[in-house]
Amino acid sequence: MKFIAAFRDGERVTGIYLCKSHVSAVAKNGKAYDNVTLQDKTGTIDAKIWDPSSSGIGDFDAMDYVEVTGTVTTFQNSLQLNITRARKAQEGEYEPGDYLPVTEKNIEEMYTELLSVLGTVKNVYLQKLIHKYFDDETFSGAFKKHSAAKTVHHSFVGGLLEHTLSVVKLCDYFCTVYPYLNRDLLLTAAAFHDVGKLKEISPFPMNDYTDDGQLIGHIIMGYELVGYGCRSIKGFPKRLISELQHCILAHHGELEYGSPKRPALPEAMALNLADNADAKLESMRELMKTSVETPGWLGYNKLFESNIRKSTDFGTGE
């Protein structure tokens, strides 16, 4: 099996991949074709079946493991697979672990580091809230394995943990440079800012938006989870609850980016900046990684609204 990250333009490949989506479509000329997204642990690739009625194309659905044969092409600066043969693979023909994208970092070490930083929170009520969730085996088990997004950034097993740890560490740094920030409030808000994604996005291998994720979203669901946790702790100060929930509601910064509120507290602003910085820089890292053999300019990127170019040789620092 050749992993998707190793695909190169012009290659003919055969292998078993996880079908993330399989949708029928009609071209402008009225001819039917299929849009398919394939995944393995190294990433995803858009694929097309231009002749779905061909005898070489068997029946398969989203979330099936599928053996495909096709040719890799380049379309709008991205690789695409044109599938000529496909069949649903049988259990035993594939190893499920090959199809889940996983963080390159050690999950248990990251979680230990996260708990270590959060252990420095001094406010007794915030510390009780942290222990209520992060010491719970069910919560921690899900938190360690979840992704932080469907596609944009940290969309891999351990992604939510990796992103949260980075945001917590950035916020901790902000507190050393701007000591007027309420460190306890900011670190707690950073730890909980994306917990709603546990309900917004389904676990792997699906890793797709749930009904509640589409209808409500992770910001509101995180706001509700934190509010419930705070209210379950006797004597939790109401004003502190409001400040913590505000940080979560405002962590996307702008209404057009999904935040119900713009930052009104310095801690909310710091959280927004840390969250945005980690999301953007991780997205840039993933872009560089998937374009490792493409020198110079990579073309226009919709996320960054810019034509992206590599600086030094990515991965070597030269």
N, C-alpha and C positions, 0 to 999 in steps of 0.2 A: 504493500500500500504506500502510495506517495501522499505525504501530508500537504494540505492546501497551501501552507506558507511556502512550500517549495515549488509550486506551480510556476511555469514560465510560458510566456507567449509562444504559440506555435506548437507546444507539446501535445501529444496524444496520451491521455491517461486512462487507466482502468483501476477502479478501486471501490471500496465500500465506504459510504459516507452517511451521516445522519441528515435526513431531509427535514429541515426546519419549517419550510413552507412549500406548498405545491398548489398553484393557482392557475386556472385556465384563463386565457385571454384571446382577444381577436385583434389581428393587425389591421392597419388602415386599408389594406387590400381585401379585407374580409376573411383572410385565412386564419384558422385557429392555431394557437401555439400555447405552450405552458411556461409559466415563470416558476422557477425552482430556486430555493436557497439551500445550499449544502453546507455542512459544518463538520469539522473535526476539532481536536484540541488546540490546533494552531490558528484557527480562524474560520471564516465563512467565505463563500463565493457565490455570486449570482450565476444562475445557469438557465439555459433556454432549451426547450425541446421544440424544434421547429416543425416536426411532423409527428404529433402525438398518436396518430392512427397507425404508425409504422409497426410492422410485426416485431420489431426489436424492442419496442417500448411496452413493458409490462405494467400492471396496475400497482400503484403504491400511493400512500398518503403521507401527509405531514406527520413527523415523529417516527416514521419507519426508517430502518437502516436499508440503504439501497445501493446495489452494485451498479455503477454507471461506467460507460465508456464515452469519451468525448474529446474534443479538441479545445485547448485553451486559446482564447483570443483576447485582444485588447479593445475595449469599447469605452470611449470617454475617459481615458486615462486609468481605467480599472480593468482588472482581469475578469473574464467571463468564460464559462464553460458551455460549449455547444454540445449537448448530449445526443448521441446517436443510438445508444442502447441503454436500457435500464431494466432492472428487475429487483423485486423486494428480496432482501437477504434473509436467510433463516438464522434463528438463534444458534449460536455455536460457530458461526462464520465470522464473527467480529468480537472485539473486546470493547465493551462499553466505555472503559476508561480512556480509550483513544479518541473519544468524540466530545469530551467535555473540556473546554478551555479552562485552564487552571492558572492561578497566580504563580509567578516565578519565585515568590518568596515563601518562607516557611509559615504556614498558617498558625501553628501553635506558638511559635516565637512572636509573631505579630500580636496575637491575643494577649500573651503574657506582658508584652511591652505596653499595650493599651491599658491593661489593668494596673500596671505599675504607675503610669502617668496619672490615671484617674484616681489612684490611691492617695495622691497628694492633695486632692480636694479637701478643704478643711471644714466647709459648712456641713453641719451634721445632717441636715435635711437632704441636701444634694447628695451626700455620701450614701444615705439610706436609699435614695432613689437609684443610684448607680448599682448598689449591691442587689437591690430588688430584681433588676433585670440581668445585669452582666454576670451575676453569680448563679443565675438560674440555668440549669443544664439544657432545658428545652430551648430557651431563648438563645443561649450561647451557641448551641449546636447549629441552629438555623442561621445565626448571624455569621458564623465562621464560613459557611458554605455558600452564602448568597452572593449574587452579583449586585453591582451598584447601578446597573442600567441594562436595557435590552440590547443596545448597540453602541451608544456614543462613547462611553468611557468606563473602564473597569467592568466590562461585560463578561466576566469570567468567574469561576468558582473562587471564592475568597476575595472577590472584588469589593464587596461592601466593607469588609474588614480592612482591606488595604487602604481604601479611600478614607474611611473614618479615621484610621490611625494617622494618616498624612495630615488630615484637616486638624485633628487634635494637636499634633506636633507643631503645625504652623501657628495655631492659635496660642499655644504655649510660648512660642517665640515672640509673637506679637506682644504678649504680656511683659516680656523682658525689655522690649523697646519702648512700649507705652504702658508704664506701670500703673497709670490711672485706671486701666481696664480691670473689671471685676473678674479675676482669674477663675474663681470657683464657678461663677455663672457661665463664663465663656467656654471653659473646658467641658462642662456638663452639657451645654447646648451643642457643642461640637460632637460629643459622643452620641447624642440622640438625634442629630439633625436629619439623618436619613433612615431612621428605624422604620418609617412607614413603607419603605421599599420591601420589607419582609412580606407585606400584604399587597403591595402594588404590582410586584413582579412574581410570577410563579417560579418555584424551584427548578433547577436543572433536571432533566435535559430540556424542558419546555422553555424556560427563561423568557416568558412573554407576559404581556400585561393581563392581569386578571380583570374581571368585570368591575370590581371595586376600584382597581387601579385606573381604569378608563373613566369611571364615573366620578370618583372622589379624588384620587391622586395621593401620592405619598406624603405631601406636606400636611394635608388635613389629617390623614391617618396617623402621622407621627405626632401631630398636635394633640390628637385625642388620646393616644397611648400614654404620652407624657402627663397629660392632665389627669388621666385615670390613676397613674402611678403616684402622682403627687397627692391626690386626694385620699389615697389609701394609707398615707403616712400621717399619723395623728400629729396635729399641730403645725403642719407644713404651712409656712407663711403665704397668704393669698397673693401678696404683692410679688413674691419670688416666683410663684407659679405663673403669674401673668408675664413676668419678664422672661422666664424660660420659654414659655409657649410663644411669646412674640419673636424670640430669636429663631425658633423653628419656622414660624409663619413667614418670616422675612428673609430666609437664608438664600433665596434665589435673587433677591435684590430688587427686582423690578416686577411690576404687575404683568407685563407682557411675557415674562419668563416664568410665570406661574405662581409667583408669590402673592398671597392675599394682602400682604402689607409690605410697604417699603421699610427699611431699617429705621427705627426711631431711637434705638439705644446704640451706644458705641460698640457694645459687645455684639449686637446684631450685625452691625456694619463689618466688624472684624471677621465674624463667621462667614458672611457673604463673600468677602474678599478671599478668605482661605479656601472656601469651597470652590469658588470659581477658578482660582489659581491651580488647584490640584486637578480639577476636571479638565481644564484646558491643556495643562502641561502633560497629563497622561494621554489625552487625545493626540497631542503632537508626537509623543513618544511612540504610540501605537502606529501613527501614520509613518513615521520614520522607519519603524521596524518592518512594516509590510512593504516598504519601498526601498529596502536595503540595497538592492542591485540597480536602482535607478539613480543615476548621477544628476547633480544640479537641480534644476527646476522640476517640481512635481505636478505643476498645473494648478488650476483654481480649485480651492477647497471651500465648499459651501458653508461648513461649520465656522471656519475662520474668516470667511468673506475676503479671502486674499489668495493670491498666487503664491504658493509655498515653495521655498528653496532650502536645500540643506546648507548648513554652514560648513563646519569641519566634517571630515569623514565620519558619518554617524557610527557610533559603536567603537571607534578607535581613538577619537580625540585628536587625530593628526590634522 
